[in-house]
Amino acid sequence: MKAGPPHVAMLATPGMGHLIPLAELAKRLAARRGAAATLITFASAASATQRAFLASLPPSVAARALPPVDLSDLPRDAAIETLMTAECARSLPAIAAVLAELGETARLVAFVVDQFGMEAFNAAGVRAARCLFMPMNLHALSLVLHLPELAASVPGEFRDLAEPVRLPGCVPIPGPDIISPLQDRSNPSYAVMVNLAVRCREAAAAILVNSFDAVEPEAAEALRHPAEPGWPPVYPVGPLILQSESGGTGADVDGTPPRAACLEWLDRQPARSVVYVSFGSGGALPKEQMHELALGLERSGQRFLWVVRSPSDDEGTLNGNYYDAESKKDPFAYLPEGFVGRTKEVGLLVPSWAPQTQVLAHGATGGFLTHCGWNSTLESLVHGVPMVAWPLFAEQRLNAVMLSEGAGAAIRLPETKDKESIAAVVRELVEGEGKGAMVRAKVAQLQKAAAEGLREGGAATTALDEVMDKWEAEAN
C-alpha cells in the first residue's frame, strides 16, 4: 500500500453549482482527515469565474482540466443533462488516464462523481471506492432513487397528474413540480435521467448528499432505512457552501475586493431590512416577469438589492446563463421606465453578479428572493435568511415545495407572479406577523441546527467520518 495521505478524486460536471460543493467537501476532508483531493473538470465549463475559483483553492486540493471533446453532432437545443452526460461519456479515456496517474502517484481511496458524471464509473481501471455526490437535497435524491418505478407506473406526463407524487419521508410533490428533465417523456433528457437513476442504485458504493437532517428529517430517516434492499447507504454531509480560507464566508471567486460596492451600501441600511434578489449564476427571467418583479419590489416598500440579468427572451431560455454567468447585454435596459430613479433611495441594482455569501451574511439582509437553487438555499439557511421561492428550472420547483411545505423556510410565490402578489409576499417575509413571522423563526432554528451538525460529534461531521473510515478500510 502506498504511503502518504488518503487521496480522493472528484469529477465535477459543468456548473459552479456542481463544482463549489465538491471543492468544499474536499477542503473539509483535508481539514478533518488530512486527505488530499484532485478536482477533475470539463473543458465546456472553463470560464474566468471557474479559473479564479480553482486558483483560490488550498494546496490540498489540486485541479485537472480534461481536454475538450466534440459535441457538435448533438442537437443545438439539447438539454443540459444530455450535454453533460454526453461530454462525460466521450471523456472516458481522458478520465481513465487521470485516475491511472493518481493511482500510481497517490494513495487513491475514492472516486467521487456527481449525478451527471456517473458514466465515469465506466472509466477503465477504476479501483477506488465509487461514490456518488448529490449536490441536491434528500427529496431530490429520493425522487431519483424511486424514478425507475415511477417511470414504469405513472401514466402519461408528471405535469398532468391529478394527485401529487408521494415518496417515503417526503412532502407530497405536485406533478408540475417534479424536476424539469422528467416533464417530457419524448425528450432525450428523460431517458438520460432514468438511466442515471438505475446507475445510481446499482453502481455507487455510497451516496453523499449536500443536505442536513434538520431541514428534511423524515426524508433523511427514510433513506437510512430504504424499503428496497441493496440501495447504497446515504450520508448527509452538508451544508457544504462557499467558504473563505479564513473560515468565514464569501470567498471572491472572481477577484472582487472584499468590500464590494453593494456591501458598502448594505452597511448603511438598517438591520434585517433588505431583500436580496438573485436567480443564481444560471437563471434569467422573461422580460414581462422582470417588469412585474421590478414593480412588485417598488410596490412592497421594502429595501432591496437586486442582481439584474438580461431577460431569458434574449439569453434563450430560463437557464440561458448556465454555461456563461455574464449577461450579454445591459440588463438595466430591460427595467420599467423610471424604475431606477424612483427606487434609488431604497434599492440597489447590481449587474450580473454579487458576492452572494457576503450579502447573505450581512446583518442588513433580512430576506432572499431566490430561484431555489440548492447551493443558494443552503447559503441562505446557514446565514439565517428567510426566503421567497421563485423557482425556474431543474429541481428548483421541487426545492420550493420542500422549503415552503416541509421545512417552513420559505414563502412560495403563486404561479401568477404579478406585481401585487410579489409585493405582498415580499412585505410579509420581512415584516409580516403571520406566515412571515413563522418562516423567520423556523429559519433561525435551521441556522442553529446547521451549525451544530458541523461541530465535533455533529451529524454531518459523524457522517463524513463514517465515509472516510469506510474508504480507508476498503483501500487497505
QUIBEL-V412957 format. One record per residue. RES is the residue in one letter. PHI is phi in whole degrees, -180 to 180 (* if undefined). PSI is psi as a letter, one per 20 degrees, with the letter a starting at -180 (none if undefined). BURIAL is I if it has 9 or more other C-alpha atoms within 8 Angstrom, else O. Layout:
res: [RES/RES]
phi: [PHI/PHI]
psi: [PSI/PSI]
burial: [BURIAL/BURIAL]
This chain:
res: [M/K/A/G/P/P/H/V/A/M/L/A/T/P/G/M/G/H/L/I/P/L/A/E/L/A/K/R/L/A/A/R/R/G/A/A/A/T/L/I/T/F/A/S/A/A/S/A/T/Q/R/A/F/L/A/S/L/P/P/S/V/A/A/R/A/L/P/P/V/D/L/S/D/L/P/R/D/A/A/I/E/T/L/M/T/A/E/C/A/R/S/L/P/A/I/A/A/V/L/A/E/L/G/E/T/A/R/L/V/A/F/V/V/D/Q/F/G/M/E/A/F/N/A/A/G/V/R/A/A/R/C/L/F/M/P/M/N/L/H/A/L/S/L/V/L/H/L/P/E/L/A/A/S/V/P/G/E/F/R/D/L/A/E/P/V/R/L/P/G/C/V/P/I/P/G/P/D/I/I/S/P/L/Q/D/R/S/N/P/S/Y/A/V/M/V/N/L/A/V/R/C/R/E/A/A/A/A/I/L/V/N/S/F/D/A/V/E/P/E/A/A/E/A/L/R/H/P/A/E/P/G/W/P/P/V/Y/P/V/G/P/L/I/L/Q/S/E/S/G/G/T/G/A/D/V/D/G/T/P/P/R/A/A/C/L/E/W/L/D/R/Q/P/A/R/S/V/V/Y/V/S/F/G/S/G/G/A/L/P/K/E/Q/M/H/E/L/A/L/G/L/E/R/S/G/Q/R/F/L/W/V/V/R/S/P/S/D/D/E/G/T/L/N/G/N/Y/Y/D/A/E/S/K/K/D/P/F/A/Y/L/P/E/G/F/V/G/R/T/K/E/V/G/L/L/V/P/S/W/A/P/Q/T/Q/V/L/A/H/G/A/T/G/G/F/L/T/H/C/G/W/N/S/T/L/E/S/L/V/H/G/V/P/M/V/A/W/P/L/F/A/E/Q/R/L/N/A/V/M/L/S/E/G/A/G/A/A/I/R/L/P/E/T/K/D/K/E/S/I/A/A/V/V/R/E/L/V/E/G/E/G/K/G/A/M/V/R/A/K/V/A/Q/L/Q/K/A/A/A/E/G/L/R/E/G/G/A/A/T/T/A/L/D/E/V/M/D/K/W/E/A/E/A/N]
phi: [*/-68/-82/100/-69/-63/-124/-120/-91/-130/-103/-107/-73/-56/118/-63/-67/-91/-71/-60/-65/-64/-64/-68/-62/-61/-66/-69/-63/-67/-69/-88/-124/68/-79/-108/-145/-123/-90/-104/-121/-99/-63/-65/-91/-62/-155/-62/-63/-67/-61/-65/-64/-63/-68/-85/-73/-71/-59/-71/-119/-93/-131/-132/-95/-79/-69/-67/-122/-84/-117/-67/-81/-79/-59/-63/-100/-59/-66/-56/-61/-66/-61/-67/-69/-67/-63/-65/-61/-80/-100/-55/-60/-69/-64/-60/-66/-64/-65/-64/-64/-64/-64/-83/-108/-137/-89/-75/-109/-157/-122/-110/-128/-89/-65/-94/-112/-69/-58/-68/-61/-85/-60/-62/82/-73/-110/-76/-59/-97/-127/-99/-110/-102/-78/-101/-99/-71/-63/-64/-62/-60/-61/-62/-65/-92/-61/-56/-70/-63/-61/-82/-102/-86/-79/70/-95/-58/-63/-98/-65/-79/-116/-69/-81/-115/-121/-55/78/-108/-68/-58/-111/-58/-51/-64/-95/-62/-54/-59/-63/-99/-88/-142/-65/-82/-79/-55/-66/-64/-63/-59/-66/-65/-63/-64/-64/-63/-67/-58/-75/-100/-104/-88/-78/-160/-125/-98/-123/-85/-148/-141/-56/-64/-81/-148/-64/-67/-66/-61/-66/-64/-77/-72/-130/-67/-69/-96/-70/90/-69/-63/-65/-112/-126/-73/-114/-90/-84/-107/-128/-59/-128/-80/-67/-78/99/-85/-111/92/-60/-90/-73/-116/85/-62/-57/-55/-102/-63/-58/-68/-72/-61/-65/-61/-58/-95/-101/-64/-61/53/-110/-103/-95/-86/-121/-157/-111/81/-74/-118/-101/-150/-101/-64/-56/-61/-73/-58/-63/-63/-63/-59/-68/-67/-62/-62/-68/-65/77/-93/-70/-148/-125/-116/-85/-97/-122/-59/-68/-66/-60/-96/-80/117/-149/-60/-106/-65/-100/-60/-91/-147/-75/-89/-66/-79/-127/-66/-67/-66/-66/-97/-81/-58/-60/84/-62/-61/-67/-69/-110/-64/-82/-121/-127/-129/-106/-123/-77/73/-149/-143/-74/-58/-64/-71/-64/-67/-79/-73/-65/-82/-81/-117/-167/-139/-88/-130/-78/71/-59/-69/-60/-63/-61/-63/-60/-66/-66/-60/-97/70/-108/-69/-125/-104/-94/-134/-73/-117/-151/57/-95/-66/-67/-62/-60/-63/-62/-61/-68/-86/-96/-104/-72/70/-103/-149/-108/-90/-70/-67/-60/-85/-96/-98/-62/-68/-68/-63/-61/-65/-70/-62/-64/-63/-61/-82/-132/-68/-98/-101/-62/-59/-64/-66/-65/-61/-67/-67/-65/-61/-65/-69/-60/-64/-65/-62/-66/-64/-66/-91/-80/-56/83/-73/-62/-68/-64/-63/-62/-65/-62/-62/-64/-66/-59/-65/-60/-67/-64/-72/-80/-78]
psi: [p/q/r/r/q/q/p/p/p/p/o/o/r/q/p/h/h/h/g/g/h/g/h/h/g/g/h/h/h/g/h/h/j/k/q/r/q/p/p/p/r/q/h/h/i/p/r/h/g/g/g/h/g/h/h/i/q/r/h/i/o/r/p/p/p/q/q/q/q/o/j/i/i/q/q/h/k/q/q/g/h/g/g/g/h/g/h/g/h/i/j/g/g/h/g/h/g/g/h/g/g/h/h/h/i/r/n/o/i/q/o/p/q/a/h/j/j/i/h/i/i/i/p/p/j/o/i/r/p/o/q/p/p/o/j/a/a/h/g/g/g/g/g/g/h/i/g/g/h/g/h/h/h/p/q/b/q/h/i/j/p/h/q/q/p/p/q/p/i/q/q/p/o/q/g/i/i/q/q/h/i/j/i/o/h/i/p/h/h/g/h/g/g/g/g/h/g/g/h/g/h/h/h/p/h/q/o/p/p/m/r/q/g/h/h/m/h/h/h/g/g/h/h/h/m/q/h/p/q/i/q/q/q/p/o/o/j/r/p/o/r/p/q/r/h/i/i/a/q/l/p/n/i/j/j/p/q/h/m/q/h/h/h/h/g/h/h/j/q/q/p/k/i/p/o/p/o/q/k/r/i/i/q/q/q/q/g/g/h/g/g/h/g/g/h/g/g/g/h/h/j/q/q/q/o/p/o/p/q/q/q/h/h/h/i/g/r/h/k/i/j/g/i/o/i/p/q/h/r/o/h/h/i/j/q/q/p/i/g/g/h/h/j/h/h/i/q/p/p/p/p/g/q/q/n/g/h/h/g/h/i/q/i/i/p/i/r/o/o/q/i/k/q/h/g/h/g/g/g/g/g/h/j/k/o/q/q/p/p/m/q/g/a/c/j/h/h/g/g/h/g/g/h/h/h/f/h/k/j/q/p/p/q/r/h/o/n/r/h/g/h/g/g/g/g/g/g/g/g/g/j/q/i/d/h/g/h/g/g/g/g/h/h/h/g/h/g/g/h/g/g/h/h/i/r/p/i/r/g/g/g/g/g/g/g/g/g/g/g/g/g/h/g/h/h/none]
burial: [O/O/O/O/I/I/I/I/I/I/I/I/I/I/I/O/O/I/I/I/I/I/I/I/I/I/I/O/I/I/O/O/O/I/I/I/I/I/I/I/I/I/I/O/I/O/O/O/O/I/I/I/I/O/O/O/I/O/O/I/I/I/I/O/O/I/O/O/O/O/O/O/O/O/O/O/O/O/I/O/I/I/I/I/I/I/I/I/I/O/I/I/I/I/I/I/O/O/I/I/O/I/I/O/O/I/I/I/I/I/I/I/I/I/I/I/I/I/I/I/O/O/I/O/O/I/O/I/I/I/I/I/I/I/I/I/I/I/I/I/I/I/I/I/I/I/I/I/O/O/O/O/O/O/O/O/I/I/I/O/I/O/O/I/O/O/I/O/I/I/I/O/I/I/I/O/I/I/I/I/I/I/I/O/I/O/O/I/I/I/I/I/I/I/O/I/I/I/I/I/I/O/O/I/I/I/I/I/I/I/I/I/I/O/O/I/I/I/I/I/I/I/I/O/O/O/O/O/O/O/O/I/I/I/I/I/I/I/I/I/I/I/I/I/O/O/O/O/I/I/I/I/I/O/O/O/O/O/O/I/O/I/I/I/I/I/O/O/I/O/I/I/I/I/I/I/I/I/I/I/I/I/I/I/I/I/I/O/I/I/I/I/I/I/I/I/I/I/I/I/O/I/I/I/I/I/I/I/I/I/I/I/I/O/I/O/O/I/I/I/I/I/I/O/I/O/I/O/O/I/I/I/O/I/I/O/O/O/I/O/O/O/I/O/O/O/I/I/O/I/I/I/I/O/I/O/I/I/I/I/I/I/O/I/I/I/I/I/I/I/I/I/I/I/I/I/I/I/I/I/I/I/I/I/I/I/I/I/I/I/I/I/I/O/I/I/I/I/I/I/I/I/I/I/O/I/I/I/I/I/I/I/I/O/O/O/I/I/I/O/I/I/I/I/I/I/I/I/I/I/O/I/O/O/I/I/I/I/I/I/O/I/I/I/O/I/I/O/I/I/I/I/I/I/O/O/O/I/I/I/I/I/I/I/O/O/I/I/O/O/I/I/O/O/I/O]
